[in-house]
Amino acid sequence: EARYAWLCSSITLQSDKRGFFIQLAESVLESAGPNWLSKFGALKTDKQRVIACYNDPEVKELVRGTLANVQKIFRSKNASFAKTKREEADHFYNKRKLDKALQLANQSVVRAPLPGIDSKVEEGLTLSLCLRSRAMILFESKDYELALADFQLSLKYKLPENFKMEAYQKMGECYLQLGMKDKAKVSIGVAKTMATSSANQEIMDRCNYLLNNLDKLVVVPTVKKKEVSQPTLYDGESKAIPCLSTCLSMQRSEVAGRYLIANANLPVGAIVSVEPAYSSVLRMEKHGSHCLHCFKRLKCGVPCPTCSGVAFCSVACQTKSTTYHVWECPFTELMIGSGMSVVSHLSLRMITQSKLSYFESFVSALKKKDTDHPYLKVYNMETHSKLREPKDFLFRTLMALLLLQILRNAGYFGEKGTTGTDDLTEIEIWIGCLLLRHLQVTQYNAHEIYETLALPTDNIGSIDWSKTKTNYMAVGLYPASALLNHNCTPTLARYFIGDMMVLRVHRPLFIGEEVSENYGPVFTMKTFDDRQKSLMARYKFRCTCQPCTYKWPLLSQLTEEDVTFKCRKRGCKGTYKLPHTETSAAQTKPQNWRCSTCSTENRLEDQLALYRSYSNDYERGCSLLAQQELAECINVMSEFLENCNQLVSQPNRNMCLAMEVLRACWSSYNNFYII
């Protein structure tokens, strides 16, 4: 168990075994020896740990010597490579093999440097030419919105004069296809003026045709563009705990610590948490397929001006990312080479997303005992520092120093910082302490952000819901939602809109009942022993929820004949497990049962009739799901769970499946892709 716990802990620092960080950590551990480690384990504060690892003569030379090798390593731009890929893209475009052409054009755009960087290749204008080629491919593919964005970017990046009139003309045609007649008129007018000046009869004729037929050619969108609306919290937002519903209240106990309960009855579908991530980071293996900032899946990305390792879905996201990517960008490949985990990267992002002055102001807030500083909600999250072994603290401190060295070499500290193997300044030590704290906080509190991938069926517009797949693409930190304790049969469904986490009730909750989340091991998929082992190793607690106390069976072991009826007396906890022979008995009249808790007599015949009726509703909900009638499916499944929850007790196969159907339906409106 100790070895498994160490594996669970260490993987939150380094997830790639091939990385160099683990070699550094193991070398320091071996060099320092057990006596030094014992002394290190006795240190009480993160500041003492950071200073010890950086300054102690026993490890100083090894640690500083390794950190001295931290340098800018990233996938740089290459104009010649970009030009070659663009020419290949043009080749396939001319053959009308548009998918292959787009793939190559994407490669060319990402690798092309900004104008003027490499004047030896195409006079430094490779990026604009690559964007123009990709725009032409997108235009031919009838993807007018993306084509328009690329034409606009190509002009921004100094598209050569001989291509400008064509770009304005194509932009005008894109506007027409998107229903923007006025913008189309302006753009086509610019193209006509340029064509007239250069005596380009072909473009002049095309522009005249377009201008004379604007009303006929403009396309009125038949379907309005889907806008992602902010989910509404049930009964409004709590003033005590922002981002959570007023229907949730915080309680404390010695055993459970802080936890949340319902202070009102909550129906199925009630949204109890809508929380943007305090900080979030895309997994490194998703850098080429998803937007670095908002995590949207990319068809064609907007490149980073400096590196070729990441991309964005729009100029807006590229601009928003500059707060943090400017510090991380030059070290991306080094971070990958270190093998650091996405949780370690998140710990760094929690620093790079804010200016140094933000954390300096937090120091002042701590001294003044100011409880309003926004960082305090992160600083006070659980670290389980008292339960950590010296080796764990050593490895986390070394990772904190590696992340700190990246910040130092990136220039994050400005005039207040140092570089190389110099002694650390006070502000650098402070940030090192925060990094170490982040590495502890994120281990237990980070949530994985997912998208849902679905496969199409032979029927156009239809998908196979039995083969949907959860694809984890990022991680985020959610301080308010982290107040929720674990349950192996959670009361809430979790889904995401970008990096915004939404928590929604998927079974009825009653006043005074604890509101819980699931940390990973759910009773339907993992056995009791596996759940206990995982939760103890990863989260340092032994679960005593109902599925664990009563050792509920897996979903695969439940049948439709496994039914446990509740006593009809209000407030009574008594139940009756139906023998399998009575579930489908139609000939013999079922016997009534007397509650062993309150002695109330229950009419089994009536309960069976109701259960069969509710089961029919469940089957109807499944049919609606198969027919893509998601809104009606949600209504039917919600009503089924409301009714069934009054009649039968968990574990129940149909109720478990209905809750999963609801989660799938709710999540399908966002972060959902057909592949």
C-alpha positions in Angstrom: 0.0 0.0 0.0 2.9 2.4 0.8 4.4 1.8 -2.6 1.1 2.3 -4.4 0.5 5.5 -2.4 4.0 6.8 -3.5 3.2 5.9 -7.1 -0.1 7.8 -6.9 1.7 10.8 -5.4 4.8 10.9 -7.6 2.7 10.7 -10.8 1.2 14.1 -9.9 4.8 15.5 -10.2 6.1 13.6 -13.2 3.8 11.6 -15.5 6.4 10.8 -18.1 9.0 8.3 -16.8 11.4 9.3 -19.5 11.8 12.9 -18.2 14.9 14.2 -16.5 13.2 15.5 -13.3 13.0 12.1 -11.7 16.7 11.6 -12.3 17.4 14.9 -10.5 15.2 14.0 -7.6 16.6 10.5 -7.2 20.2 11.9 -7.4 19.5 14.4 -4.7 17.9 11.7 -2.5 20.9 9.4 -2.9 23.5 12.1 -2.5 21.9 13.6 0.7 21.4 10.3 2.4 18.9 9.1 5.1 20.2 11.4 7.9 19.8 14.5 5.8 16.4 13.4 4.6 15.3 12.9 8.2 16.4 16.4 9.1 14.7 17.8 6.1 11.5 15.9 7.1 11.5 17.7 10.4 11.3 21.2 8.8 8.0 22.9 9.5 7.5 25.5 6.7 7.7 25.6 3.0 10.2 28.5 3.2 12.6 26.3 5.2 12.2 23.5 2.7 12.9 25.8 -0.3 16.0 27.3 1.4 17.3 23.9 2.5 17.2 22.4 -1.0 18.7 25.5 -2.6 21.3 26.4 0.1 22.2 23.4 2.2 25.9 22.4 1.5 24.9 18.7 1.3 22.8 19.2 -1.8 23.5 22.8 -3.0 26.0 21.9 -5.7 23.9 19.2 -7.3 20.7 21.2 -7.2 22.1 24.5 -8.4 24.3 22.7 -11.0 21.2 21.0 -12.5 19.1 24.1 -12.4 21.9 26.0 -14.2 21.0 23.8 -17.3 17.5 25.2 -17.4 17.4 27.1 -20.7 15.0 28.2 -23.4 14.1 25.1 -25.5 11.0 25.4 -27.7 9.8 24.5 -31.1 10.9 27.5 -33.1 9.7 28.9 -36.4 11.1 27.8 -39.7 10.3 29.8 -42.8 11.8 27.3 -45.2 9.8 24.4 -43.7 6.7 26.5 -43.7 7.2 27.5 -47.4 7.7 23.8 -48.4 4.5 22.7 -46.6 2.5 25.6 -48.2 3.7 24.5 -51.6 2.6 21.0 -50.8 -0.8 22.3 -49.6 -1.2 24.3 -52.8 -0.5 21.1 -54.8 -3.2 19.2 -53.2 -5.5 22.2 -53.3 -5.2 22.3 -57.1 -6.1 18.6 -57.2 -9.1 19.4 -55.0 -7.9 17.1 -52.2 -8.9 19.6 -49.7 -8.5 17.5 -46.4 -4.9 16.8 -47.2 -4.3 20.3 -48.4 -5.7 21.7 -45.1 -3.6 19.4 -43.0 -0.4 20.7 -44.8 -1.6 24.3 -44.7 -2.0 24.0 -40.9 1.6 22.8 -40.6 2.8 25.7 -42.7 0.9 28.4 -40.7 2.2 27.1 -37.3 5.8 27.0 -38.4 5.9 30.4 -40.3 7.6 33.3 -38.5 6.2 36.8 -38.2 6.9 39.2 -41.0 10.5 40.4 -41.3 12.0 37.7 -39.0 13.5 35.7 -41.9 13.8 38.1 -44.9 15.9 35.5 -46.8 12.7 33.4 -47.4 10.0 35.1 -49.5 11.2 38.5 -48.2 10.0 37.6 -44.7 6.3 37.3 -45.8 5.9 33.5 -45.5 3.3 33.7 -42.7 0.9 35.9 -44.8 1.3 33.6 -47.8 0.6 30.5 -45.7 -2.5 32.1 -44.3 -3.7 33.1 -47.7 -3.2 29.5 -49.0 -5.2 28.1 -46.0 -7.9 30.7 -46.5 -8.3 29.6 -50.2 -8.6 25.9 -49.1 -11.2 26.9 -46.4 -13.1 29.0 -48.9 -13.3 26.1 -51.4 -14.5 23.9 -48.5 -17.3 26.4 -47.9 -16.0 27.0 -44.4 -16.5 30.7 -44.8 -16.1 31.9 -41.2 -12.7 30.4 -40.9 -11.7 31.4 -44.4 -12.6 35.0 -43.5 -10.5 35.0 -40.4 -7.5 33.7 -42.3 -7.9 36.3 -45.1 -8.0 39.0 -42.4 -4.9 37.7 -40.6 -3.0 37.4 -43.9 -3.6 41.1 -44.5 -2.6 41.9 -40.9 0.7 40.1 -41.5 1.5 42.1 -44.7 0.1 40.0 -47.5 2.0 41.0 -50.8 0.3 43.6 -52.9 -0.4 41.3 -55.8 -2.7 39.1 -53.5 -4.5 41.8 -51.7 -7.3 42.6 -54.1 -8.1 38.8 -54.4 -8.2 38.7 -50.5 -10.6 41.5 -50.3 -12.8 40.0 -53.0 -12.9 36.6 -51.3 -13.6 38.3 -47.9 -16.6 40.0 -49.5 -17.9 36.7 -50.8 -17.4 35.2 -47.3 -19.4 38.0 -45.8 -22.2 37.3 -48.4 -22.3 33.7 -47.4 -22.4 34.7 -43.7 -25.3 37.1 -44.3 -23.4 40.3 -43.8 -24.3 42.3 -46.8 -23.0 45.7 -45.7 -19.6 44.4 -44.8 -19.5 42.5 -48.1 -20.3 45.7 -50.0 -17.3 47.5 -48.3 -14.9 44.7 -48.9 -15.8 44.1 -52.5 -15.7 47.8 -53.1 -12.1 47.9 -51.8 -11.2 45.0 -54.1 -12.8 46.8 -57.1 -10.9 50.0 -56.4 -7.6 48.1 -56.3 -8.5 46.1 -59.4 -9.3 49.3 -61.3 -5.9 50.8 -60.3 -4.0 47.8 -61.5 -6.2 47.2 -64.5 -7.1 43.6 -63.4 -10.1 43.0 -65.6 -10.9 39.6 -64.2 -11.3 40.7 -60.6 -13.0 44.0 -61.8 -15.7 42.0 -63.6 -16.2 39.7 -60.6 -16.5 42.6 -58.3 -19.0 44.4 -60.6 -21.1 41.2 -60.7 -21.1 40.8 -56.9 -22.0 44.5 -56.3 -24.8 44.4 -58.8 -26.3 41.3 -57.3 -25.8 41.8 -53.5 -29.4 41.2 -52.6 -29.6 38.0 -54.6 -26.3 36.6 -53.5 -26.5 37.4 -49.7 -27.3 34.2 -47.8 -29.8 34.6 -45.0 -28.7 32.1 -42.2 -31.4 29.5 -41.7 -30.0 28.4 -38.4 -28.8 31.0 -35.9 -25.3 30.4 -34.6 -25.4 28.5 -31.3 -24.4 30.8 -28.4 -23.2 29.3 -25.2 -25.3 30.8 -22.5 -24.3 31.0 -18.9 -26.1 28.3 -16.8 -28.3 29.7 -14.1 -27.8 28.7 -10.5 -30.8 27.2 -8.8 -32.4 29.8 -6.5 -29.5 32.3 -7.2 -25.9 32.7 -6.1 -24.7 32.3 -2.6 -23.1 35.4 -1.0 -21.2 33.3 1.4 -19.7 31.0 -1.2 -19.7 32.6 -4.7 -20.3 30.3 -7.7 -22.5 28.0 -5.6 -26.3 28.1 -5.2 -27.9 29.6 -2.2 -29.4 26.2 -1.6 -26.1 24.9 -0.3 -24.7 25.5 3.1 -21.3 24.7 4.6 -20.9 22.5 7.7 -17.9 21.3 9.6 -17.1 18.1 11.5 -14.0 16.5 12.9 -14.4 13.5 10.7 -15.5 15.1 7.4 -13.9 18.5 7.8 -15.8 21.1 5.7 -18.6 19.8 3.6 -21.8 21.0 1.9 -25.5 20.2 2.7 -28.7 21.1 0.9 -30.7 23.7 2.9 -33.7 23.1 0.6 -35.2 20.3 -1.4 -33.4 20.1 -4.8 -35.1 18.6 -7.9 -33.3 16.7 -10.6 -31.6 19.1 -12.9 -31.0 21.9 -10.3 -27.7 23.6 -11.1 -25.8 24.1 -7.8 -22.4 25.2 -9.0 -21.2 27.3 -12.0 -17.5 28.0 -11.5 -14.9 29.2 -13.9 -11.5 27.7 -13.2 -9.3 29.8 -11.0 -6.5 28.4 -13.2 -6.5 25.8 -15.9 -4.0 24.3 -18.3 -4.2 22.2 -21.4 -2.4 18.8 -21.4 0.8 19.0 -23.4 -0.2 16.1 -25.7 -3.2 18.2 -26.7 -1.2 21.3 -27.8 -1.6 20.5 -31.5 -5.3 19.6 -31.4 -6.9 22.1 -29.0 -6.8 25.8 -28.3 -4.2 26.5 -25.6 -6.5 29.0 -23.9 -10.2 27.9 -24.2 -9.5 24.2 -25.0 -11.8 24.1 -28.1 -10.9 21.4 -30.6 -9.1 23.0 -33.5 -9.8 22.7 -37.2 -7.2 25.3 -38.1 -5.3 27.2 -35.5 -4.0 30.7 -35.0 -0.3 30.4 -34.3 1.7 31.7 -31.4 3.9 34.5 -32.7 7.0 33.0 -31.1 6.8 29.2 -30.9 5.4 26.4 -33.1 4.3 24.2 -30.2 0.8 25.6 -29.5 -2.1 27.1 -31.4 -5.3 29.0 -30.7 -8.9 28.9 -32.0 -8.9 32.7 -32.5 -6.9 35.9 -32.3 -9.0 36.7 -29.2 -7.7 33.6 -27.4 -4.2 34.2 -28.6 -4.3 37.7 -27.1 -5.8 36.5 -23.8 -3.0 33.9 -23.5 -0.2 36.5 -23.5 -0.5 37.1 -19.8 1.0 33.6 -19.1 2.3 32.2 -22.4 4.9 34.9 -22.7 6.7 33.3 -19.7 6.0 29.6 -20.6 6.5 29.7 -24.3 10.3 29.6 -24.5 10.5 26.7 -22.1 7.7 24.4 -23.5 10.0 21.7 -24.9 12.1 21.8 -21.7 9.0 21.3 -19.6 8.0 18.3 -21.8 11.5 16.9 -21.6 11.4 17.2 -17.8 8.4 14.8 -17.8 6.5 17.1 -15.5 2.8 16.3 -15.0 -0.1 18.4 -16.1 -0.6 19.1 -12.4 2.9 20.5 -12.0 2.2 22.7 -15.1 -1.0 23.9 -13.5 1.0 24.9 -10.4 3.2 27.0 -12.6 0.2 28.5 -14.5 -1.2 29.6 -11.2 1.8 32.0 -11.0 2.3 33.0 -14.7 -1.4 34.0 -15.2 -0.9 36.9 -12.7 1.7 39.6 -12.4 4.3 39.6 -9.7 2.6 42.5 -8.0 -0.5 40.4 -7.5 1.5 38.1 -5.2 3.3 41.0 -3.5 -0.1 42.4 -2.7 -1.0 39.1 -1.2 2.0 39.3 1.2 0.6 42.7 2.4 -2.9 41.2 2.7 -1.6 38.4 5.0 0.2 40.9 7.2 -2.9 43.0 7.5 -5.1 39.9 8.0 -7.1 41.0 5.0 -9.5 38.2 4.0 -10.7 39.8 0.7 -7.7 39.0 -1.4 -8.8 36.7 -4.3 -5.8 34.5 -3.9 -6.7 33.6 -0.4 -9.3 31.1 -1.5 -6.6 29.1 -3.3 -3.9 29.6 -0.5 -6.3 28.1 2.1 -7.1 24.9 0.1 -6.2 21.6 1.6 -2.6 20.4 1.3 -2.5 17.5 3.7 1.0 18.7 4.7 0.9 16.9 8.0 0.5 13.5 6.2 3.4 13.9 3.8 6.5 11.8 4.0 10.0 13.6 3.8 10.6 12.0 0.4 7.4 13.5 -0.9 8.3 16.9 0.4 11.8 16.7 -1.1 10.6 15.8 -4.5 7.9 18.5 -4.5 10.4 21.1 -3.3 12.8 20.2 -6.1 9.9 20.5 -8.7 9.1 23.9 -7.2 12.7 25.0 -7.7 12.6 23.8 -11.3 9.5 25.8 -11.9 11.0 28.7 -10.1 14.1 28.5 -12.3 11.9 28.7 -15.4 10.3 31.9 -14.0 13.7 33.4 -13.2 15.2 32.7 -16.6 12.0 33.9 -18.3 12.4 37.3 -16.7 9.2 37.0 -14.7 10.8 38.8 -11.7 12.2 41.7 -13.7 14.7 43.8 -11.8 13.7 42.0 -8.6 15.0 38.7 -9.8 18.3 36.8 -10.3 19.4 34.2 -12.8 21.7 31.2 -13.0 23.1 29.9 -9.8 22.9 33.2 -7.9 21.3 33.2 -4.4 17.6 33.7 -4.4 16.0 37.1 -3.5 13.2 37.3 -0.9 10.5 37.6 -3.5 11.9 34.6 -5.4 11.9 32.5 -2.2 8.3 33.6 -1.7 7.2 32.6 -5.1 9.1 29.3 -4.6 7.1 28.7 -1.5 3.8 29.4 -3.4 4.9 27.0 -6.1 5.5 24.3 -3.4 2.1 25.0 -1.9 0.5 24.8 -5.3 2.1 21.4 -5.9 0.4 20.2 -2.7 -2.9 21.9 -3.3 -3.4 20.7 -6.9 -2.5 17.1 -6.0 -5.8 16.8 -4.1 -8.0 19.5 -5.6 -7.4 19.7 -9.3 -10.3 18.5 -11.6 -9.8 16.9 -15.0 -11.6 18.8 -17.7 -13.1 16.6 -20.4 -14.8 16.7 -23.8 -17.1 14.0 -25.1 -16.3 12.4 -28.4 -19.0 10.6 -30.4 -19.1 8.4 -33.5 -21.6 9.1 -36.2 -24.0 6.4 -37.4 -25.2 5.6 -40.9 -28.1 7.9 -40.4 -27.1 11.5 -41.2 -27.0 13.7 -38.1 -27.2 10.8 -35.7 -24.6 9.4 -33.3 -24.1 6.2 -31.5 -24.6 7.0 -27.8 -23.3 3.7 -26.7 -19.9 4.5 -28.0 -19.3 8.0 -26.7 -16.0 8.5 -25.1 -14.7 10.9 -22.4 -11.5 12.5 -23.5 -9.5 14.3 -20.8 -7.8 17.4 -22.3 -7.0 19.7 -19.4 -7.0 20.2 -15.7 -8.4 23.1 -13.6 -8.7 24.3 -10.0 -12.1 25.1 -8.6 -11.9 26.4 -5.0 -15.7 26.6 -4.3 -16.5 23.2 -5.8 -13.5 21.7 -3.9 -15.6 22.0 -0.8 -17.7 19.0 -1.9 -16.7 15.7 -0.3 -16.5 12.4 -2.2 -19.2 9.8 -2.4 -19.0 6.6 -4.5 -22.6 7.3 -5.6 -22.4 11.1 -6.2 -25.4 13.3 -6.0 -24.2 15.6 -8.8 -23.3 15.3 -12.4 -20.2 17.3 -13.6 -19.7 18.7 -17.1 -17.8 21.6 -18.6 -18.3 24.7 -20.8 -14.7 25.4 -21.8 -13.0 25.5 -18.4 -16.2 26.4 -16.6 -17.4 23.5 -14.4 -21.1 23.0 -14.0 -22.5 20.7 -11.2 -26.0 19.6 -11.5 -28.3 17.4 -9.3 -29.0 14.1 -11.0 -31.1 12.6 -8.3 -33.5 14.3 -5.9 -31.8 15.8 -2.8 -33.6 16.6 0.4 -33.0 19.3 3.0 -30.2 18.5 5.3 -28.7 15.9 3.0 -25.0 16.1 2.2 -24.3 17.2 -1.4 -21.4 15.2 -2.8 -19.2 14.8 -5.8 -17.1 11.8 -7.0 -13.3 11.9 -7.0 -12.9 9.1 -9.6 -13.8 5.7 -8.1 -17.6 5.2 -8.6 -19.3 2.1 -7.2 -20.9 1.1 -10.6 -17.4 0.6 -12.1 -15.0 -0.1 -9.3 -15.1 -2.8 -6.6 -15.1 -1.9 -2.9 -11.5 -2.9 -2.4 -10.3 -1.0 -5.5 -12.2 2.1 -4.4 -10.8 2.0 -0.9 -7.2 1.4 -2.1 -7.4 4.3 -4.6 -9.0 6.8 -2.3 -6.6 6.1 0.6 -3.5 6.3 -1.7 -4.6 9.4 -3.6 -6.7 11.3 -1.1 -5.7 10.0 2.3 -9.1 8.9 3.6 -11.1 5.8 4.0 -14.6 6.1 2.5 -17.6 5.3 4.6 -20.3 6.2 2.1 -23.4 3.9 1.6 -21.9 1.9 -1.3 -18.8 1.2 0.8 -20.6 0.5 4.1 -23.0 -1.9 2.5 -20.6 -3.1 -0.3 -23.0 -2.4 -3.2 -22.5 -4.6 -6.3 -21.0 -3.3 -9.6 -23.4 -2.1 -12.3 -22.5 -5.2 -14.3 -23.7 -7.4 -11.4 -27.1 -5.6 -11.1 -30.1 -6.8 -13.0 -33.5 -5.3 -13.6 -34.8 -7.8 -11.0 -32.7 -6.2 -8.2 -35.3 -4.0 -6.7 -35.5 -2.7 -3.1 -38.7 -0.9 -2.2 -38.9 1.9 0.3 -41.4 2.0 3.1 -44.3 4.2 2.2 -44.4 6.0 5.6 -42.9 9.5 5.2 -39.5 9.8 6.8 -39.0 6.0 7.5 -35.7 4.5 6.3 -37.1 0.9 6.2 -36.8 -1.1 2.9 -37.8 -4.4 1.5 -35.6 -6.3 -1.0 -37.8 -8.0 -3.5 -37.1 -11.7 -4.1 -36.2 -12.2 -7.8 -39.2 -14.6 -8.2 -41.7 -11.8 -7.4 -40.3 -9.2 -9.8 -41.8 -10.7 -12.9 -44.5 -12.9 -11.3 -47.8 -12.1 -13.1 -49.9 -15.1 -12.1 -49.6 -15.0 -8.3 -50.8 -12.0 -6.3 -47.8 -10.5 -4.5 -47.8 -10.6 -0.7 -47.8 -7.3 1.2 -44.8 -6.6 3.4 -44.5 -5.1 6.8 -41.7 -2.6 7.5 -39.2 -3.9 10.0 -38.4 -0.4 11.1 -41.9 1.2 11.7 -44.3 -1.8 11.2 -46.2 0.0 8.4 -47.8 -2.4 6.0 -46.9 -1.8 2.4 -49.0 -3.0 -0.6 -46.4 -4.8 -2.8 -48.9 -5.2 -5.7 -49.2 -1.4 -5.9 -45.5 -0.8 -5.6 -44.8 -3.4 -8.4 -47.3 -1.7 -10.7 -45.8 1.7 -10.1 -42.3 0.4 -10.7 -43.3 -1.3 -14.0 -44.9 2.0 -15.0 -41.7 4.0 -14.2 -39.6 1.4 -16.0 -41.6 2.0 -19.1 -40.8 5.7 -18.7 -37.1 4.8 -18.5 -37.3 2.7 -21.7 -39.1 5.7 -23.4 -36.2 7.9 -22.3 -33.7 5.5 -23.8 -35.6 5.6 -27.1 -35.7 9.4 -27.1 -31.9 9.4 -26.6 -31.4 7.0 -29.6 -33.6 9.4 -31.7 -31.6 12.4 -30.7 -34.5 14.0 -28.9 -32.3 15.2 -26.1 -34.6 17.9 -24.5 -37.5 15.4 -24.2 -35.1 12.7 -23.1 -33.9 15.0 -20.3 -37.5 15.7 -19.2 -38.5 12.0 -19.2 -35.4 10.8 -17.4 -35.7 13.6 -14.8 -39.3 12.6 -14.1 -38.3 9.0 -13.9 -35.6 9.7 -11.3 -37.9 11.9 -9.3 -40.6 9.2 -9.2 -38.4 6.2 -8.8 -36.4 7.8 -6.0 -39.6 7.9 -3.9 -40.4 4.3 -4.5 -37.1 2.3 -4.6 -33.7 2.4 -3.0 -30.3 2.4 -4.6 -28.5 0.4 -5.9 -30.9 0.1 -8.8 -29.7 -0.6 -12.4 -32.2 1.7 -14.2 -31.7 4.6 -11.9 -27.9 4.4 -12.2 -28.2 4.3 -16.0 -30.7 7.1 -16.1 -28.3 9.4 -14.1 -25.6 8.6 -16.6 -27.9 9.4 -19.5 -28.7 12.8 -18.0 -25.0 13.6 -17.6 -24.4 12.6 -21.2 -27.3 14.8 -22.4 -26.3 17.8 -20.3 -22.6 17.5 -21.4 -23.6 17.1 -25.1 -24.5 20.8 -25.4 -20.8 21.8 -24.7 -17.4 20.4 -25.2 -19.0 17.7 -27.5 -17.6 16.6 -30.8 -18.5 14.1 -33.5 -15.4 12.5 -34.9 
